[in-house]
Amino acid sequence: MDAPATLSPEPVRPGARFIPGIVDLSVTDYCNADCSFCGFARSKMKRVPRRFVDADGVLRALPILKRRGIAYINFQGGEPLLHPRMIEMVAAARAIGMKPSLITNGWKLPEKAEALAKAGLQNLLVSIDSHDLAAHEANRGLRNLTDRIARGIVQLKARGVPVMASVTVNKLVDFAALPDTLRQLGFDAVTFSYPRKDPFGSSSLVYDEDSDLVDYSEAELLAALDAILEVKKRFPVLNPTASVRDIQRHVMGKPERFACVGGFKYFYMDWNLDIWRCEAWHAPLGSVFEFDHMPDDRSPCTACIMSCYRDTSTLMHAGVAVDAAGRALAEWKPMQAARTLLNRAVAQSLGTTMAEAGLIVKLGLRKGKAVRTP
């Protein structure tokens, strides 16, 4: 799809550089793994036509994303390394000045790691389902997956690319034993995502309505969240403590402190090149080629517990408040500016950002230089 001829490019939006934006791009709904708690599992997608994002469309969309203030692009799936032009898209994102990340099941890492590093990958996430790697392989339905993950991590770290584990909270995980497994594989850090059984309103399929592995009572989920905070004492964990506590408030039905930045600082884009407020949203905002002219959606939302959005929102909350206060002052509304800044959530967000800054900077810095691919 070409950009509509009637729309002219707009400059980077005010505030975009102050608080850089993020987009998660699902490049395919095809996956070679067979995870119990994921709708992309190969056994659940039998006889369903496979969809791959049009790479040429992505290349045309990158300048639009850049103008909107998107600085970070996270490639996901399905399994993104099954896309035949994945390396090219990573290189193009890096060339335009974005920081590309990618999440994978790790199967194709031995063949793709060097090319990803040369293309300029900022960091990599690998899905891990258990402290017990045999159980992890069984859930993934991929024999010898552990060896392939380990070899890929060695290659990437030798080229200065930080590698993180992405662990969905599920009943295969022994949180106390997990740090030793992650160290054994060579991970720099871990991020946890939370279990989901309900379907999304978007095209995303990262849920399963029937898997016992993500069937948690309120008490069980609260205990798992406490266990994540215990892991944080022994191994680098990206989920901020304040965000985990906010998710616990959500689970208990208590008021939450950090509204989501989805819709103005964080977006989901699928293989149809449609932009969504987030993966949980009920309808697309429109084509990426209309993104220049889409209004922000800043309506407060705490409807889901997707960690990528909720963690980011906790960290960005203070910055978003400063930006909003600045706009209020520009409109001669000093009382509104003061009310925006002088609240507990802003102070807590600022403290959280300072506490997590060292790990965020460490994982955001490549130790080696990227070599552009043609």
N, C-alpha and C positions, 0 to 999 in steps of 0.2 A: 504494500500500500504506500503510495506516494503522499507526501505532505500536501494538504489542500492548497491550491494555488492562491486562494483568496486570503490566506493568513500570512502575515509578514512576521519575521522573527522579532522577538522583544528582547530588551537587554536583561541582564541578570537582575533578579528581583531584589529590592532593598532588604537587607537583613540576611540574604542568602549566604553571603560569605561569613557573616558573624556566627551563624549556626548552620554548618553545612548539612545538606540533606542526604538521604539514603534511599535507594530503591533495591528491592529484592526482585530479581528477574528469573522467572521459571522458564528455562529454555526448552523443556520437553516434559511430557507426561509419561515418558517411557522409562522403565527401570528394569535392570537385570536382577535385582534382589527381590526377596519374597517375604518382607517383614510382616509379622503378625499385625502390628498396630498401624499400618500405613496403607492408604487406599491406592498408592502407586504400585503396590506389590505386583509382581509379574503374573501371579495366578489370578489376581483380581482384575487384570486388564486383558485377559484372553479375548481374542476376537474383537478387541476395541482398536480402531485405527490409531496408530501412533502419530503424535503431533510434535513437530520440531519448529521452534521459532525461526522465522525467516532471517537469516544472518544479515543479509543486505539491509533489511528493514531495521535491524538493531543498529547497524553502522550509521544509517540515516538518522536514527533517533538519538544517538549519543549527544550531538550538539544541542538538541532540544532539552535533554535532561540536564546538561551542563548549564544552560541558561536558567533553568528552574532552580539552580543551586545544588543539584545533586553532585556530591563529591565522592560518595561511596556506592559502589554497585556490587551486590552480592548475587552471584550466579548459582542457581539451584535447579532442582527438577521436581520429580523424577531424578534421574541420574544425569547430571549435566555433561559428564565426560563422554556420554554416548552421542552427543551432538557432533557431527563431523567437522564443524567449524568453530568449536569451542575455543581453541587456542587463538584463533583470529579475533574473536570477540574480546577476549581478555586483553590482547595486545592493543586493540583499537581503543578500549576504555582507558588503558594506561597512557596511550599516546595523546589522548585529549585532556589528560590531567586528572583523571579519576583514580581512585584506589580500588582495584578489583579484588574481590574475595570469591571463594568458591567452596561449596559444601558437597562432599562426595561420599559414596560408600567405600571408596578406596580400591575397588577392584582393578581399575585401569591405571592406577597411579604409577606402577613400574614403567609403563610405556609413555605416560604423559607428564611425569614430574619435571623432567628437564625442560621440556617445551613450555610448560606453565611458568617455570622460573624465568626462562628467557623472555617470555612474553610480558613479564612484569607483574605477575601475581603478587598481591600485597601480603596475603596470608591465606591459609587453607584450613578448612574444618573437615574432620572425618567423623562420620557417625559411628558411635560405639553403643551397643545395647546392654552390655553386661561387664562386670568385673571378671567373669569367667569367659574366656575367649572362645572356648568350645560352644558355650551356650550362645554367644554372640554369632558365631558362624552358623549355628543351627537355625537361629531366628532369621538370619539373612538368607539362608539357603544357598550359600556360596562357600564351597569347600576350599580350604587353603587361603581364605580371605585374610587371615591374620598376617601371614607371611607377606602377602602383597602390600598390605597397609604398612608394615614395618619397613619394607624395602623402599616404598615411596617416601616415607617420612625421612629416612636417611638421605635420600637424594635431595629432597627439598631443603632440609636443614643445612646440608653441605653448601647450598647455594644461598643461604641466608634468609629463607622464607619461614616465618613462624608457622607452626602447625598446632591446631587446637582440636580437642575432642568435642563432639557435640553429642550429648547423652540425653535421650528422652527418658523422663522419669517413668520407669516401668518395673514390673515385679521380678525381672531378671537381675536387677542391680542390687548388690550389697554395697551400700555407700561406704562402709568402713574399709572394705577391701579395694574399692575402686582406685584410690590414689596410687597404690603399688602397681596396678595393671597399667595405668596411664604413664607412669614413669618408665616401666619396662618397654613400652612401645615408643617412648621418646617424645611424648606430647609436651608442649610448653604450658598449656593451660586447658581448662575444660569450661564449657558452657552447658547449662542444663535447659532443656525445654520441657514444658509441662504436658501431661497426658490429655488427649482430647478424643472423645467418642462422638461428639455431635458433628454433623456435616457442616462445612463452610457454605457461606452464600456465594463465594467466588469459585473460580475454576480449580482452586487448590484441593488436593486430596490427602493432605497430611493429617489424616484422622482414621479411625476405624470404629464402627459402631458395635462390633461384636467381640473384639479382642479382650480376653480375660487379663492380659498383661497390663492393660491401662484402666482396669475397672477398680477404682479407688473409692472407698468411703471417705467422708469428710475427715475423720480422725486419721485415716491412713495417709491421706494427702498432706495433711498438716504435719504429720510425723516425717514424711519424706522431705518436706521443705525445711524442717529443722535439721534433718540429716545433711542437706546441702550446705547449711551454715556450718556444720561440723567439718565437712570436707574442706571448706574454705580456710579452716585453721591449719590444714595439712598440705594443701595443694592449691595452686593459683586457680581461682574460680572467677569467671567473668560476671556472673550474676551479682549485682550489688546487693548488699545486705538489706538496704532500705527497700529495694524492689521486691526481694523475697518476702519481706514483712508485709508489703502492700498486697502481694498475692495471697498471703495468709488471711489478711483482712477480707479480701474478695471471697475466699472459700468460706469464711465464717459469716458472710453477709454484712460485714461492717463497712462503714464509709472508708473509701480509699483516698489517698492523698495526691496521687500523680495521674492526671488525665493523659490519655494517649496522644502522641504527636502524629499519629497516622492521619493523613489527609492534608498535612502542610509541611512536615519535615521528614516523613517516612511514607513510602508508597510500595505497593505491590504491582508488578507488571507481569503479564502472563505470555504464553507462546502465541497468543493472538495479537500481541502488541497493544493490549488494552491496559489502561491504568486503573487501579483500584485504590481506595483509601487504605485498605489493608487486606490481608488474605481472608479475614473473617467477614468482610463487608458484603452486603446483599446485592450490590449492583456496581458495574464499572462506572468510573467517572467519565470515560470516553477513550478514544484512541490516543496513543502517545503523540501522534502528529497534531493533536489539538491541545497538547499540554501547555503550550505557551499561553493559551487563553483560558485555561481552567482556573476558576477561583479556588483559593484555599478552603478547606473544610476544617474549621477550628472548633466545631461543636464538641464539648467535652464527652469523652467516652471511656468507660472502664468495663466494657461488656465481656471481654475475653481475658484469657491469661496467657496469651502468646508471649513468650519470654523475650523474643527479639524486639517486639514493639514496646513491651512494658519496661524492660531494662533500659532501653534507649530513652524512653520518656522520663524515667526517674533521673537519668543523668542530664537530660536536656532541660528539665523543668526550670531550673534557675536561669539559664540562658534565655529561654523563651519568655520568662517573666521580665528580664532586663530589656529585651527587645520590645515587649508590649509596653513597658513603662516608658521607654524612650519615645515610642509613637504617641503615647498619651501626653507626654510633655510637649511634643511637637505640636499637638492640638490644644495646648494651654489647658490641660486637665491635670494639674499637679496632685490633687487628692486621689484621683483614679490611679495615677502612677504610684503613689505611696501605698495604697491598698494592695496593688499588684505585687509589690516587693516585700511588704512587711507581713509575711505570714510564715507559719512553721514549715510548710512544704518547701518553700524557696530556700530557707536556711538548711533544711535537711538535704535537699538536692545539691546545694553547693558543697556541703560537708562530704556527701557521698562522692561527688566528682573529685574532690581533692584526695579522698581516701583511695579511690580506684585509679587515679591518674597514672601512677607508676606502671601498673600492669597494662593499662590501655596503651600508653606510649610504647612500652616494650613490645607489645604484640603488633603495634602499628608501624614499627620501623623495620625495614629490611636491612640486613647486614651487608648484603651484596647488591651490586647494581644490576638492574634489568637490562637485558640485551634485546633490543627491538627485533621482532621477526618481520620479514618483508610483508 
